[in-house]
Amino acid sequence: QLHLTMLEKKELTESLEMVQKELQEKQSAMKREISEYKDRLLQAKKEHQDALTEANQKNEVEIEACQNKINSLEHFISSQKLEIEHLKSNKEELNNSLKEANQTLGELLKTKVR
C-alpha cells in the first residue's frame, strides 16, 4: 500500500511539475506577445505623431501662403482704390476744362456771329 501511495505521489509530482512547466512556458509566451503588442503600439503612436506633425507643418505653410496672398490682394485693392480716386479726380478736372472750353467756344461763336 505504501509503495502504491509513493508511486502515485511520484506520478502526481511529475504531473504537477509538467503542468507547472507548461504554465511557465505559456506565461513566457504571453509575456513575449504582450511585449510585442506594446512595441507595435508604441510604433503606431510614433507614426501617428509623425504624421500629425507633418500635416501640421504642411498646414502652417499653406496658411502662411494664403496669408501672404491675402496681404498681396489687400495691397492690390488699396492701390486700385487710389488709382480709381486719381482717375475720378482727372475726370473731374477734364469735365471742368471741357465746360470752360465749351463756354469759351460759345462766347467766340457769339462774337463771330455779331
C-alpha positions, 0 to 999 in steps of 0.5 A, spaced: 500 500 500 505 504 501 509 503 495 502 504 491 501 511 495 509 513 493 508 511 486 502 515 485 505 521 489 511 520 484 506 520 478 502 526 481 509 530 482 511 529 475 504 531 473 504 537 477 511 539 475 509 538 467 503 542 468 507 547 472 512 547 466 507 548 461 504 554 465 511 557 465 512 556 458 505 559 456 506 565 461 513 566 457 509 566 451 504 571 453 509 575 456 513 575 449 506 577 445 504 582 450 511 585 449 510 585 442 503 588 442 506 594 446 512 595 441 507 595 435 503 600 439 508 604 441 510 604 433 503 606 431 503 612 436 510 614 433 507 614 426 501 617 428 505 623 431 509 623 425 504 624 421 500 629 425 506 633 425 507 633 418 500 635 416 501 640 421 507 643 418 504 642 411 498 646 414 502 652 417 505 653 410 499 653 406 496 658 411 502 662 411 501 662 403 494 664 403 496 669 408 501 672 404 496 672 398 491 675 402 496 681 404 498 681 396 490 682 394 489 687 400 495 691 397 492 690 390 485 693 392 488 699 396 492 701 390 486 700 385 482 704 390 487 710 389 488 709 382 480 709 381 480 716 386 486 719 381 482 717 375 475 720 378 479 726 380 482 727 372 475 726 370 473 731 374 478 736 372 477 734 364 469 735 365 471 742 368 476 744 362 471 741 357 465 746 360 470 752 360 472 750 353 465 749 351 463 756 354 469 759 351 467 756 344 460 759 345 462 766 347 467 766 340 461 763 336 457 769 339 462 774 337 463 771 330 456 771 329 455 779 331 
